[in-house]
Amino acid sequence: MENKEDKEEQEGSAEKFFKNFGKRMDQFTKEVQESGGRLQVELEKRFEELKDSAEKFKKEAENKERWKEVEESLKKAGEELNKAVKAAFKKGG
């Protein structure tokens, strides 16, 4: 049979556990948001570099039919990258 002190001690331990758990979840959420922001900046930078490279290549390309194939492939790759970024941020949020 438990006495009143044991019961209060157990309730205090549970309260302390949930309080610490809440603090850890808040910290984890903050870290995910911060890393997500850094990831987004890096992906945007890479995407801009890819667009610049594509423009340079387009100017140098002589065979227009071949360029259309390359352009379509780059467009599909960009769409897939966009989907991946949205999925990553949707899961993280």
The first five atom37 places (N, CA, C, CB, O) and aatype in JSON, in Angstrom:
{
  "aatype": [12, 6, 2, 11, 6, 3, 11, 6, 6, 5, 6, 7, 15, 0, 6, 11, 13, 13, 11, 2, 13, 7, 11, 1, 12, 3, 5, 13, 16, 11, 6, 19, 5, 6, 15, 7, 7, 1, 10, 5, 19, 6, 10, 6, 11, 1, 13, 6, 6, 10, 11, 3, 15, 0, 6, 11, 13, 11, 11, 6, 0, 6, 2, 11, 6, 1, 17, 11, 6, 19, 6, 6, 15, 10, 11, 11, 0, 7, 6, 6, 10, 2, 11, 0, 19, 11, 0, 0, 13, 11, 11, 7, 7],
  "atom_mask": [
    [1, 1, 1, 1, 1],
    [1, 1, 1, 1, 1],
    [1, 1, 1, 1, 1],
    [1, 1, 1, 1, 1],
    [1, 1, 1, 1, 1],
    [1, 1, 1, 1, 1],
    [1, 1, 1, 1, 1],
    [1, 1, 1, 1, 1],
    [1, 1, 1, 1, 1],
    [1, 1, 1, 1, 1],
    [1, 1, 1, 1, 1],
    [1, 1, 1, 0, 1],
    [1, 1, 1, 1, 1],
    [1, 1, 1, 1, 1],
    [1, 1, 1, 1, 1],
    [1, 1, 1, 1, 1],
    [1, 1, 1, 1, 1],
    [1, 1, 1, 1, 1],
    [1, 1, 1, 1, 1],
    [1, 1, 1, 1, 1],
    [1, 1, 1, 1, 1],
    [1, 1, 1, 0, 1],
    [1, 1, 1, 1, 1],
    [1, 1, 1, 1, 1],
    [1, 1, 1, 1, 1],
    [1, 1, 1, 1, 1],
    [1, 1, 1, 1, 1],
    [1, 1, 1, 1, 1],
    [1, 1, 1, 1, 1],
    [1, 1, 1, 1, 1],
    [1, 1, 1, 1, 1],
    [1, 1, 1, 1, 1],
    [1, 1, 1, 1, 1],
    [1, 1, 1, 1, 1],
    [1, 1, 1, 1, 1],
    [1, 1, 1, 0, 1],
    [1, 1, 1, 0, 1],
    [1, 1, 1, 1, 1],
    [1, 1, 1, 1, 1],
    [1, 1, 1, 1, 1],
    [1, 1, 1, 1, 1],
    [1, 1, 1, 1, 1],
    [1, 1, 1, 1, 1],
    [1, 1, 1, 1, 1],
    [1, 1, 1, 1, 1],
    [1, 1, 1, 1, 1],
    [1, 1, 1, 1, 1],
    [1, 1, 1, 1, 1],
    [1, 1, 1, 1, 1],
    [1, 1, 1, 1, 1],
    [1, 1, 1, 1, 1],
    [1, 1, 1, 1, 1],
    [1, 1, 1, 1, 1],
    [1, 1, 1, 1, 1],
    [1, 1, 1, 1, 1],
    [1, 1, 1, 1, 1],
    [1, 1, 1, 1, 1],
    [1, 1, 1, 1, 1],
    [1, 1, 1, 1, 1],
    [1, 1, 1, 1, 1],
    [1, 1, 1, 1, 1],
    [1, 1, 1, 1, 1],
    [1, 1, 1, 1, 1],
    [1, 1, 1, 1, 1],
    [1, 1, 1, 1, 1],
    [1, 1, 1, 1, 1],
    [1, 1, 1, 1, 1],
    [1, 1, 1, 1, 1],
    [1, 1, 1, 1, 1],
    [1, 1, 1, 1, 1],
    [1, 1, 1, 1, 1],
    [1, 1, 1, 1, 1],
    [1, 1, 1, 1, 1],
    [1, 1, 1, 1, 1],
    [1, 1, 1, 1, 1],
    [1, 1, 1, 1, 1],
    [1, 1, 1, 1, 1],
    [1, 1, 1, 0, 1],
    [1, 1, 1, 1, 1],
    [1, 1, 1, 1, 1],
    [1, 1, 1, 1, 1],
    [1, 1, 1, 1, 1],
    [1, 1, 1, 1, 1],
    [1, 1, 1, 1, 1],
    [1, 1, 1, 1, 1],
    [1, 1, 1, 1, 1],
    [1, 1, 1, 1, 1],
    [1, 1, 1, 1, 1],
    [1, 1, 1, 1, 1],
    [1, 1, 1, 1, 1],
    [1, 1, 1, 1, 1],
    [1, 1, 1, 0, 1],
    [1, 1, 1, 0, 1]
  ],
  "atom_positions": [
    [[0.84, -1.17, 0.0], [0.0, 0.0, 0.0], [0.89, 1.24, 0.0], [-0.96, -0.01, 1.22], [1.8, 1.38, 0.82]],
    [[0.59, 2.16, -0.97], [1.39, 3.37, -1.1], [0.92, 4.42, -0.11], [1.32, 3.92, -2.54], [-0.27, 4.55, 0.17]],
    [[1.86, 5.15, 0.39], [1.45, 6.25, 1.25], [1.41, 7.53, 0.44], [2.41, 6.39, 2.47], [1.81, 7.55, -0.73]],
    [[0.94, 8.58, 1.04], [0.73, 9.85, 0.36], [2.03, 10.43, -0.19], [0.08, 10.85, 1.32], [2.04, 10.99, -1.28]],
    [[3.14, 10.28, 0.57], [4.43, 10.82, 0.14], [4.94, 10.12, -1.12], [5.46, 10.68, 1.25], [5.45, 10.78, -2.02]],
    [[4.79, 8.78, -1.19], [5.23, 8.03, -2.37], [4.44, 8.47, -3.6], [5.06, 6.52, -2.15], [5.01, 8.64, -4.68]],
    [[3.16, 8.66, -3.44], [2.3, 9.07, -4.55], [2.69, 10.47, -5.04], [0.82, 9.04, -4.13], [2.77, 10.7, -6.25]],
    [[2.92, 11.39, -4.14], [3.33, 12.75, -4.51], [4.69, 12.74, -5.2], [3.37, 13.67, -3.25], [4.92, 13.49, -6.15]],
    [[5.6, 11.86, -4.73], [6.93, 11.76, -5.34], [6.82, 11.24, -6.77], [7.84, 10.85, -4.5], [7.5, 11.74, -7.66]],
    [[5.95, 10.24, -6.99], [5.75, 9.7, -8.33], [5.15, 10.77, -9.26], [4.84, 8.46, -8.28], [5.58, 10.91, -10.4]],
    [[4.17, 11.51, -8.76], [3.56, 12.56, -9.56], [4.58, 13.65, -9.88], [2.34, 13.16, -8.83], [4.57, 14.19, -10.99]],
    [[5.44, 13.97, -8.95], [6.49, 14.96, -9.17], [7.49, 14.49, -10.22], [0.0, 0.0, 0.0], [7.95, 15.28, -11.05]],
    [[7.82, 13.19, -10.19], [8.75, 12.64, -11.17], [8.12, 12.67, -12.57], [9.13, 11.19, -10.8], [8.8, 13.02, -13.53]],
    [[6.86, 12.33, -12.68], [6.18, 12.36, -13.97], [6.11, 13.79, -14.49], [4.77, 11.76, -13.85], [6.33, 14.03, -15.68]],
    [[5.79, 14.72, -13.61], [5.71, 16.12, -14.02], [7.08, 16.62, -14.51], [5.21, 17.0, -12.85], [7.17, 17.31, -15.52]],
    [[8.13, 16.25, -13.78], [9.49, 16.64, -14.16], [9.86, 16.01, -15.52], [10.51, 16.2, -13.07], [10.44, 16.68, -16.37]],
    [[9.51, 14.73, -15.71], [9.79, 14.06, -16.98], [9.13, 14.79, -18.14], [9.32, 12.59, -16.93], [9.78, 15.08, -19.14]],
    [[7.84, 15.09, -18.02], [7.13, 15.75, -19.11], [7.61, 17.18, -19.34], [5.64, 15.75, -18.82], [7.62, 17.66, -20.48]],
    [[8.0, 17.85, -18.28], [8.55, 19.19, -18.43], [9.86, 19.14, -19.21], [8.77, 19.84, -17.05], [10.06, 19.94, -20.13]],
    [[10.75, 18.21, -18.85], [12.02, 18.04, -19.56], [11.79, 17.6, -21.0], [12.92, 17.03, -18.84], [12.46, 18.07, -21.92]],
    [[10.84, 16.69, -21.18], [10.51, 16.21, -22.52], [10.03, 17.37, -23.39], [9.44, 15.1, -22.46], [10.42, 17.49, -24.55]],
    [[9.19, 18.22, -22.84], [8.68, 19.39, -23.56], [9.81, 20.34, -23.96], [0.0, 0.0, 0.0], [9.83, 20.85, -25.08]],
    [[10.75, 20.56, -23.04], [11.89, 21.43, -23.34], [12.73, 20.84, -24.47], [12.76, 21.65, -22.08], [13.17, 21.56, -25.36]],
    [[12.94, 19.53, -24.42], [13.74, 18.87, -25.46], [13.04, 18.95, -26.81], [14.01, 17.4, -25.08], [13.69, 19.16, -27.84]],
    [[11.73, 18.79, -26.83], [10.97, 18.87, -28.09], [11.04, 20.29, -28.64], [9.49, 18.45, -27.87], [11.19, 20.48, -29.85]],
    [[10.93, 21.29, -27.78], [11.05, 22.69, -28.22], [12.41, 22.94, -28.84], [10.81, 23.65, -27.05], [12.51, 23.56, -29.9]],
    [[13.47, 22.45, -28.19], [14.83, 22.63, -28.7], [15.0, 21.91, -30.03], [15.87, 22.13, -27.67], [15.6, 22.45, -30.96]],
    [[14.48, 20.68, -30.13], [14.57, 19.91, -31.37], [13.86, 20.64, -32.5], [13.98, 18.5, -31.17], [14.39, 20.73, -33.61]],
    [[12.67, 21.15, -32.24], [11.91, 21.89, -33.25], [12.68, 23.11, -33.72], [10.53, 22.3, -32.69], [12.73, 23.4, -34.91]],
    [[13.28, 23.83, -32.77], [14.07, 25.01, -33.11], [15.25, 24.64, -34.0], [14.56, 25.72, -31.83], [15.53, 25.32, -34.98]],
    [[15.95, 23.55, -33.66], [17.1, 23.12, -34.44], [16.67, 22.69, -35.85], [17.82, 21.96, -33.74], [17.37, 22.99, -36.82]],
    [[15.55, 22.0, -35.97], [15.06, 21.58, -37.28], [14.74, 22.81, -38.13], [13.8, 20.68, -37.15], [15.09, 22.86, -39.31]],
    [[14.09, 23.8, -37.53], [13.75, 25.01, -38.28], [15.0, 25.75, -38.72], [12.86, 25.93, -37.43], [15.07, 26.24, -39.85]],
    [[15.99, 25.84, -37.85], [17.23, 26.54, -38.2], [17.98, 25.8, -39.3], [18.13, 26.68, -36.97], [18.46, 26.43, -40.24]],
    [[18.07, 24.49, -39.2], [18.78, 23.73, -40.24], [17.99, 23.76, -41.53], [19.01, 22.28, -39.79], [18.57, 23.77, -42.62]],
    [[16.66, 23.77, -41.43], [15.82, 23.87, -42.62], [16.05, 25.17, -43.35], [0.0, 0.0, 0.0], [16.08, 25.2, -44.58]],
    [[16.23, 26.25, -42.62], [16.51, 27.55, -43.22], [17.84, 27.54, -43.94], [0.0, 0.0, 0.0], [17.97, 28.06, -45.05]],
    [[18.84, 26.96, -43.3], [20.17, 26.87, -43.93], [20.1, 26.0, -45.18], [21.22, 26.31, -42.95], [20.71, 26.33, -46.19]],
    [[19.37, 24.9, -45.1], [19.22, 23.99, -46.24], [18.53, 24.71, -47.39], [18.43, 22.73, -45.83], [18.94, 24.57, -48.54]],
    [[17.5, 25.46, -47.09], [16.76, 26.17, -48.14], [17.67, 27.19, -48.83], [15.52, 26.87, -47.54], [17.64, 27.3, -50.05]],
    [[18.45, 27.93, -48.07], [19.37, 28.92, -48.65], [20.38, 28.22, -49.56], [20.1, 29.72, -47.54], [20.65, 28.69, -50.66]],
    [[20.93, 27.1, -49.09], [21.91, 26.37, -49.89], [21.27, 25.82, -51.17], [22.51, 25.21, -49.06], [21.88, 25.92, -52.24]],
    [[20.08, 25.27, -51.08], [19.41, 24.75, -52.27], [19.09, 25.85, -53.27], [18.14, 24.01, -51.89], [19.23, 25.66, -54.47]],
    [[18.66, 27.0, -52.77], [18.37, 28.12, -53.66], [19.64, 28.58, -54.38], [17.75, 29.29, -52.88], [19.6, 28.9, -55.56]],
    [[20.76, 28.61, -53.66], [22.03, 28.99, -54.25], [22.42, 28.0, -55.36], [23.13, 29.06, -53.18], [22.82, 28.41, -56.45]],
    [[22.31, 26.72, -55.07], [22.64, 25.69, -56.06], [21.72, 25.77, -57.27], [22.55, 24.29, -55.43], [22.16, 25.61, -58.4]],
    [[20.45, 26.03, -57.04], [19.49, 26.14, -58.12], [19.84, 27.31, -59.03], [18.05, 26.3, -57.57], [19.77, 27.2, -60.26]],
    [[20.23, 28.45, -58.44], [20.63, 29.61, -59.23], [21.88, 29.3, -60.06], [20.89, 30.81, -58.32], [21.99, 29.72, -61.21]],
    [[22.83, 28.57, -59.47], [24.03, 28.18, -60.2], [23.66, 27.27, -61.38], [25.02, 27.46, -59.25], [24.22, 27.41, -62.47]],
    [[22.73, 26.36, -61.15], [22.27, 25.48, -62.22], [21.62, 26.27, -63.34], [21.29, 24.43, -61.67], [21.86, 26.0, -64.52]],
    [[20.8, 27.25, -62.99], [20.15, 28.09, -64.01], [21.18, 28.88, -64.8], [19.13, 29.04, -63.35], [21.07, 29.0, -66.02]],
    [[22.18, 29.43, -64.12], [23.24, 30.18, -64.8], [24.0, 29.29, -65.77], [24.21, 30.8, -63.77], [24.28, 29.68, -66.91]],
    [[24.34, 28.08, -65.33], [25.04, 27.14, -66.2], [24.2, 26.78, -67.41], [25.43, 25.88, -65.42], [24.71, 26.67, -68.52]],
    [[22.92, 26.59, -67.2], [22.03, 26.24, -68.3], [21.95, 27.38, -69.32], [20.63, 25.91, -67.78], [21.93, 27.14, -70.52]],
    [[21.91, 28.62, -68.84], [21.87, 29.76, -69.74], [23.15, 29.86, -70.57], [21.65, 31.06, -68.95], [23.1, 30.12, -71.77]],
    [[24.3, 29.65, -69.93], [25.57, 29.7, -70.64], [25.61, 28.6, -71.71], [26.77, 29.54, -69.66], [26.02, 28.84, -72.85]],
    [[25.17, 27.41, -71.33], [25.17, 26.3, -72.26], [24.21, 26.57, -73.42], [24.78, 25.0, -71.55], [24.51, 26.27, -74.57]],
    [[23.07, 27.14, -73.11], [22.08, 27.44, -74.14], [22.66, 28.41, -75.18], [20.8, 28.04, -73.5], [22.44, 28.23, -76.38]],
    [[23.4, 29.41, -74.72], [24.0, 30.38, -75.63], [25.04, 29.72, -76.53], [24.64, 31.52, -74.84], [25.21, 30.11, -77.68]],
    [[25.73, 28.74, -76.0], [26.78, 28.06, -76.75], [26.25, 26.96, -77.66], [27.8, 27.49, -75.8], [26.93, 26.54, -78.6]],
    [[25.06, 26.49, -77.38], [24.5, 25.36, -78.14], [24.2, 25.78, -79.57], [23.22, 24.84, -77.46], [23.57, 26.81, -79.81]],
    [[24.66, 24.97, -80.53], [24.4, 25.27, -81.93], [23.22, 24.46, -82.45], [25.65, 24.97, -82.77], [22.45, 24.95, -83.28]],
    [[23.07, 23.25, -81.98], [22.02, 22.37, -82.47], [20.74, 22.61, -81.67], [22.46, 20.88, -82.36], [20.62, 22.18, -80.52]],
    [[19.78, 23.29, -82.29], [18.56, 23.67, -81.57], [17.72, 22.46, -81.15], [17.71, 24.6, -82.45], [17.13, 22.47, -80.07]],
    [[17.67, 21.42, -81.98], [16.9, 20.23, -81.6], [17.5, 19.56, -80.37], [16.84, 19.24, -82.77], [16.77, 19.12, -79.48]],
    [[18.81, 19.49, -80.33], [19.48, 18.89, -79.18], [19.23, 19.75, -77.94], [21.01, 18.75, -79.44], [19.0, 19.22, -76.85]],
    [[19.26, 21.08, -78.1], [19.01, 21.96, -76.96], [17.62, 21.75, -76.4], [19.2, 23.42, -77.36], [17.43, 21.79, -75.19]],
    [[16.63, 21.52, -77.27], [15.26, 21.3, -76.78], [15.22, 20.08, -75.87], [14.28, 21.11, -77.97], [14.51, 20.09, -74.86]],
    [[15.96, 19.02, -76.21], [16.0, 17.82, -75.37], [16.66, 18.15, -74.02], [16.77, 16.68, -76.08], [16.18, 17.75, -72.96]],
    [[17.77, 18.87, -74.08], [18.48, 19.25, -72.85], [17.59, 20.15, -71.99], [19.82, 19.97, -73.19], [17.51, 19.96, -70.77]],
    [[16.93, 21.11, -72.62], [16.07, 22.03, -71.89], [14.93, 21.28, -71.2], [15.51, 23.09, -72.85], [14.6, 21.57, -70.05]],
    [[14.33, 20.32, -71.9], [13.25, 19.53, -71.31], [13.76, 18.7, -70.13], [12.61, 18.61, -72.37], [13.09, 18.58, -69.1]],
    [[14.95, 18.12, -70.28], [15.54, 17.34, -69.19], [15.82, 18.21, -67.98], [16.84, 16.66, -69.65], [15.56, 17.8, -66.84]],
    [[16.35, 19.41, -68.21], [16.62, 20.33, -67.1], [15.33, 20.77, -66.42], [17.39, 21.55, -67.59], [15.28, 20.91, -65.2]],
    [[14.3, 20.98, -67.22], [13.0, 21.38, -66.66], [12.47, 20.27, -65.75], [11.99, 21.69, -67.79], [11.99, 20.55, -64.65]],
    [[12.55, 19.02, -66.21], [12.09, 17.89, -65.4], [12.92, 17.76, -64.12], [12.16, 16.58, -66.21], [12.38, 17.5, -63.05]],
    [[14.23, 17.95, -64.24], [15.11, 17.87, -63.06], [14.75, 18.97, -62.06], [16.6, 17.98, -63.48], [14.74, 18.74, -60.85]],
    [[14.47, 20.17, -62.57], [14.07, 21.27, -61.69], [12.77, 20.99, -60.96], [0.0, 0.0, 0.0], [12.62, 21.3, -59.78]],
    [[11.82, 20.39, -61.68], [10.54, 20.05, -61.06], [10.72, 19.0, -59.97], [9.54, 19.55, -62.11], [10.1, 19.08, -58.91]],
    [[11.58, 18.01, -60.23], [11.83, 16.98, -59.24], [12.53, 17.56, -58.01], [12.68, 15.85, -59.84], [12.22, 17.18, -56.88]],
    [[13.47, 18.47, -58.23], [14.15, 19.14, -57.12], [13.14, 19.93, -56.29], [15.27, 20.07, -57.64], [13.18, 19.9, -55.06]],
    [[12.26, 20.63, -56.97], [11.22, 21.4, -56.28], [10.34, 20.49, -55.43], [10.36, 22.17, -57.29], [10.04, 20.82, -54.28]],
    [[9.93, 19.35, -55.97], [9.11, 18.39, -55.21], [9.87, 17.88, -53.99], [8.7, 17.2, -56.11], [9.3, 17.77, -52.9]],
    [[11.16, 17.57, -54.18], [11.96, 17.05, -53.07], [12.1, 18.08, -51.96], [13.35, 16.63, -53.58], [12.0, 17.73, -50.78]],
    [[12.33, 19.33, -52.32], [12.48, 20.39, -51.31], [11.16, 20.57, -50.56], [12.91, 21.72, -51.98], [11.16, 20.68, -49.33]],
    [[10.05, 20.61, -51.29], [8.75, 20.77, -50.63], [8.47, 19.6, -49.69], [7.62, 20.89, -51.67], [7.97, 19.8, -48.59]],
    [[8.8, 18.39, -50.13], [8.57, 17.21, -49.29], [9.44, 17.26, -48.04], [8.85, 15.92, -50.07], [8.98, 16.89, -46.96]],
    [[10.68, 17.7, -48.17], [11.58, 17.78, -47.02], [11.07, 18.76, -45.99], [12.98, 18.17, -47.47], [11.1, 18.48, -44.8]],
    [[10.6, 19.92, -46.45], [10.11, 20.93, -45.51], [8.75, 20.55, -44.95], [10.03, 22.28, -46.17], [8.43, 20.93, -43.83]],
    [[7.96, 19.81, -45.7], [6.64, 19.38, -45.21], [6.83, 18.38, -44.08], [5.79, 18.75, -46.36], [6.12, 18.45, -43.07]],
    [[7.77, 17.46, -44.22], [8.04, 16.47, -43.18], [8.67, 17.09, -41.96], [8.93, 15.37, -43.71], [8.38, 16.67, -40.83]],
    [[9.53, 18.1, -42.17], [10.23, 18.74, -41.05], [9.34, 19.65, -40.25], [0.0, 0.0, 0.0], [9.62, 19.92, -39.08]],
    [[8.26, 20.14, -40.86], [7.41, 21.12, -40.17], [6.36, 20.47, -39.44], [0.0, 0.0, 0.0], [5.54, 21.13, -38.8]]
  ]
}
